[in-house]
């Protein structure tokens, strides 16, 4: 007689260990892997796109003629396989953004979109595709904001930095005591934070030099690898700090950074895309270097802000004046918040999901208060699978998490896009893995899968724009 006939349904507890066997039902009728058919979903996605062709103090004389950023346009369609979802307030906010988007190139203005997310965004995988499509249609060049010190592999730009530069983040790892991270939720310093007093004086500290070097990547999308305006965003400068900027080994700019502790930027422009630029800092107390922004003269900047391990509940940890000032300096008019996946595996019941959604709603409130009048679009989590008795299944509370995130987004006047539904819904992830569109962790997209997901989001976004445009012509 098989042993499972003698075993209780929930197994035996042996001290701190539970021993389980196949149930009689599972023995007689074993579970089979359920894979949602995604054939039609991926067949309808057009990912064709023009890709990449691999190819006293000194004051920099800005060289831009103001012409970098012209759109090349293209056709767009009111139909898409998925939809943005919103309430009346969200529709009004989205249409207000479309007005700015439609006129930015003709007015030779500049607006920014910030794409925040978890590790699905690392390496600029999803954002890079969305950026290329947006900038081709509406104008703009360059990758927008990049971290002061990048720790993720990315094909969009090249960067190195000195060993004494340390990264601080609002979402994991080392933290800034003053919480002045800025819009990228991270900053870097070449010295620790110091508080000067009678015991610790400036004279007691040793002068240090740190440097950050970056340049265009030959394998970036065509719009991202062309830029001619470079801004450095910094704050918390409380002691003399000399900045020298080098190009091809020669100093092209020198500046004493402003010592009032506030949020500032250093702006340089060029006649064409500069070769590698090296920013060298000399001082006894490092400022927070929040980000660099690589831009054209006009159009749309679309920044990738990946926060590994984050569930999007970090915005209240950022000193609001630095967030607000950087949003203002970059003229941020739309924020995409792509989160939820890092919380899904830890939900124990529905109340945990609702609690997370309400906390996420408070983060949207913080973002909206930091950029009055701007639009928020939330991308919910993808399908994710866990192994249950040899079968990969969608996490139990993932669909409810998607529903709750949609609820709070619509209540907040934002727009919601369900990546989970776009993929095919329940148990679609195994099919994405099977087709090479996601990794063997059954969580993260492959580079090809990221393109498919990005195209589906862009199609939904541009379909709403097309509907708005047809109604307003």
Secondary structure, 3 states (H helix, E strand, C coil): CCHHHCCCCCCEEECCEEECCCCHHHHHCCCCCCCCCCHHHHHCCCCCCCCCCCCCCCCCCCCCCCCCCCCCCCCCCCCCCCCCEECHHHHHHHHHHHHHHHHCCCCCCEEEEEEEECHHHHHHHHHHHHHHHHHHHHCCCCCEEEECCCCCCCCCEEEEECCCCEEEECCCCCCCCCCCCCCCCEEEECCCCCCCCCCCCHHHCCCEEEEEEEEECCCCCCCCCCCCEEEEEEECCCCCEEEEEEECCEEEEEEECCCCCCCEEEEEECCCCCCCEEEEEEECCCCEEEEEEEECCCEEEEEEEECCCCCCCCHHHCCHHHHHHHHHHCCEEEEEEECCHHHHCCCCCHHHHHHHHHHHHHHHHHHHHHCCCCEEEEECCCCCEEEECCEEEECCCHHHHHHHHHHHHHHCCCEEECHHHHHCCCCCHHHHHHCCCECCCCCCECHHHHHHHHHHHHHHHHHHHHHHHHHCC
